[in-house]
Amino acid sequence: MSKIYFTLTGTKYYHGNEFLKPGMKLKLKKEPDNQFDKEAIVVKIEGLGEIGHVANSAHTVIGESMSAGRIYGKIGDTAKARVVLVTSHGTICRLSKKSLLENRHKKMEKAIDE
């Protein structure tokens, strides 16, 4: 399973990104009722709350990282990730392999039950 990277964006609307450091743990949560984006995924830090969203636009996704639309079906309702690189244009993060495997396992169980 290859590593999946995504861009954390919108931090300027929350707490900025100056406090973010490589290795910091993040929590992702799908927001299917988001009025602006049906594939929205909010990013949180324990104790601080929401800090931004997974980028979902060609204008906000950095390099070869994946958009929210590309990872939406790969994760469950929640997932874990870590900060990899903080830049002035955005923050690159990596999805937890465990989150990806847990979601894959849940999908397989659901298919067996049907």
Phi, psi and chi 1 to 4 in degrees:
 res  aa     phi    psi   chi1   chi2   chi3   chi4
   1 MET       -  124.4  177.9 -179.0  -60.6      -
   2 SER   -80.3  157.7   62.3      -      -      -
   3 LYS   -71.3  143.3  -64.4  177.3 -177.6  175.9
   4 ILE  -116.0  120.5  -64.2  179.5      -      -
   5 TYR  -108.1  149.6  -64.6   92.8      -      -
   6 PHE  -142.0  162.9   64.7   89.5      -      -
   7 THR  -100.2  127.5  -56.6      -      -      -
   8 LEU   -87.0  124.5  166.9   60.3      -      -
   9 THR  -130.9  169.6 -168.1      -      -      -
  10 GLY    78.5    9.6      -      -      -      -
  11 THR   -62.4  -26.6   55.3      -      -      -
  12 LYS   -65.7  -19.3   65.1 -177.1  176.5 -177.1
  13 TYR   -86.4   -5.7  -59.4  109.5      -      -
  14 TYR  -117.6  -93.7  -65.0   90.1      -      -
  15 HIS  -121.5    8.4  -52.7  -75.0      -      -
  16 GLY    79.5 -174.6      -      -      -      -
  17 ASN  -123.5    7.2   71.0   -9.9      -      -
  18 GLU   -62.4  -29.6  -66.3   79.6   18.1      -
  19 PHE   -82.9  -12.2   68.8   94.8      -      -
  20 LEU   -74.5  135.8  -66.8  169.9      -      -
  21 LYS  -133.4  147.4  -55.5  -73.5 -177.9 -126.5
  22 PRO   -53.9  137.1  -29.2   38.2      -      -
  23 GLY    96.9  -14.5      -      -      -      -
  24 MET   -63.0  140.0  -70.3 -178.8   82.0      -
  25 LYS   -83.4  138.7  -65.6  178.5 -177.6  179.7
  26 LEU  -126.5  153.3  -53.5  171.4      -      -
  27 LYS  -118.7  134.9  -67.9 -174.6  178.0 -173.0
  28 LEU  -110.5  143.6  -78.1   61.6      -      -
  29 LYS  -142.2  127.0 -174.3  172.7 -173.8  -44.4
  30 LYS   -65.2  144.5  -71.0 -179.2  177.6  178.1
  31 GLU  -123.7   73.8  -73.2 -172.7  -44.4      -
  32 PRO   -64.1  -18.6   21.2  -30.1      -      -
  33 ASP   -96.7   10.0  -63.3  -32.9      -      -
  34 ASN   -62.7  126.6 -175.8  -62.8      -      -
  35 GLN   -71.8  -17.4   64.1 -178.0    0.4      -
  36 PHE   -99.6  -25.3  -58.1  106.3      -      -
  37 ASP  -153.9  114.1 -176.6   -4.9      -      -
  38 LYS   -70.6  -13.0  -63.3  -62.9 -179.9 -158.0
  39 GLU  -108.7   23.9  -63.3  172.2  -39.0      -
  40 ALA   -66.4  140.0      -      -      -      -
  41 ILE  -131.1  115.5  -57.4  171.4      -      -
  42 VAL   -83.8  147.2   68.4      -      -      -
  43 VAL  -114.3  132.7 -179.3      -      -      -
  44 LYS  -129.2  157.7  -58.9  178.3  178.3 -174.3
  45 ILE  -123.1  132.8  -71.5 -175.9      -      -
  46 GLU   -56.9  131.4 -170.5  172.3  -28.9      -
  47 GLY    89.7  -17.6      -      -      -      -
  48 LEU  -114.5  -32.6 -171.3   58.3      -      -
  49 GLY    92.3 -148.2      -      -      -      -
  50 GLU   -67.1  134.9  -66.7 -176.8   10.7      -
  51 ILE  -124.8   -7.2   61.8  165.7      -      -
  52 GLY   162.0 -161.5      -      -      -      -
  53 HIS  -136.2  159.7  -76.0   81.6      -      -
  54 VAL   -72.3  126.9  175.5      -      -      -
  55 ALA   -57.8  141.2      -      -      -      -
  56 ASN  -139.3   31.6 -155.2   20.4      -      -
  57 SER  -139.8  146.5  160.4      -      -      -
  58 ALA   -59.2  -22.0      -      -      -      -
  59 HIS   -83.1  -17.4  -58.7  -70.9      -      -
  60 THR  -115.7  -17.3   55.0      -      -      -
  61 VAL   -76.3  128.8  172.7      -      -      -
  62 ILE   -95.6  131.1  -62.5  174.7      -      -
  63 GLY    54.1 -132.3      -      -      -      -
  64 GLU   -94.5   11.8  -62.9  177.4   -3.2      -
  65 SER   -68.4  158.1   63.1      -      -      -
  66 MET   -90.2  149.9  -69.9 -169.1  176.9      -
  67 SER   -82.6  167.1   65.7      -      -      -
  68 ALA   -58.1  -39.9      -      -      -      -
  69 GLY   -60.6  -34.9      -      -      -      -
  70 ARG   -78.4  -25.5  -69.9 -179.4   63.0 -158.2
  71 ILE  -101.8  -10.3   66.7  171.2      -      -
  72 TYR   -52.7  -45.8 -159.4   86.1      -      -
  73 GLY   -80.6   -8.2      -      -      -      -
  74 LYS   -90.2  -13.3  -62.9 -179.9 -174.3  -51.3
  75 ILE  -118.1  161.3   63.7  172.7      -      -
  76 GLY   -79.0 -157.8      -      -      -      -
  77 ASP   -65.2  -26.8  -68.6  -24.4      -      -
  78 THR  -134.1  161.6   62.5      -      -      -
  79 ALA  -156.8  169.3      -      -      -      -
  80 LYS  -119.0  153.8  -65.3 -179.4 -179.3  179.4
  81 ALA  -153.9  174.5      -      -      -      -
  82 ARG  -136.0  148.3  -73.4 -170.2 -176.9  -97.4
  83 VAL   -70.7  136.5  173.4      -      -      -
  84 VAL  -110.7  -47.1  175.0      -      -      -
  85 LEU  -149.0  132.1  176.5   67.3      -      -
  86 VAL  -109.8  124.4 -178.9      -      -      -
  87 THR  -127.4  171.8   74.6      -      -      -
  88 SER   -72.0  -16.2   59.3      -      -      -
  89 HIS   -95.2  -13.6  -60.4  -69.2      -      -
  90 GLY   158.4  176.9      -      -      -      -
  91 THR  -118.9  128.6  -57.4      -      -      -
  92 ILE   -92.8  131.9  -57.0  -64.8      -      -
  93 CYS  -130.2  161.2  -52.8      -      -      -
  94 ARG  -122.4  131.4 -176.2  177.9   69.5 -125.3
  95 LEU   -67.4  145.1  -83.8  174.8      -      -
  96 SER   -70.7  131.8  156.2      -      -      -
  97 LYS   -61.5  -36.2  -76.4 -176.0 -176.1  178.6
  98 LYS   -61.0  -41.4 -174.1  175.4  179.1  180.0
  99 SER   -62.2  -41.1  -68.7      -      -      -
 100 LEU   -66.5  -42.9  -65.7  169.0      -      -
 101 LEU   -67.0  -40.5  -69.1  171.8      -      -
 102 GLU   -61.8  -41.8  -74.7  174.1   -4.5      -
 103 ASN   -66.9  -41.4 -173.3   54.9      -      -
 104 ARG   -61.5  -41.8 -175.8 -178.0  -72.2  174.6
 105 HIS   -63.0  -43.8 -177.3   71.7      -      -
 106 LYS   -62.3  -40.6  -74.9  178.3 -174.2  177.1
 107 LYS   -64.0  -39.7  -76.7 -176.9  175.7 -179.3
 108 MET   -65.8  -41.9  -70.9  171.3   52.2      -
 109 GLU   -62.9  -41.8  -76.3 -180.0  -15.5      -
 110 LYS   -63.3  -41.7 -174.2  176.4  178.3 -178.2
 111 ALA   -65.0  -37.5      -      -      -      -
 112 ILE   -67.6  -39.5  -69.2  170.3      -      -
 113 ASP   -69.5  -23.7  -69.8  -18.6      -      -
 114 GLU   -80.6      -  -68.0  178.7  -14.8      -
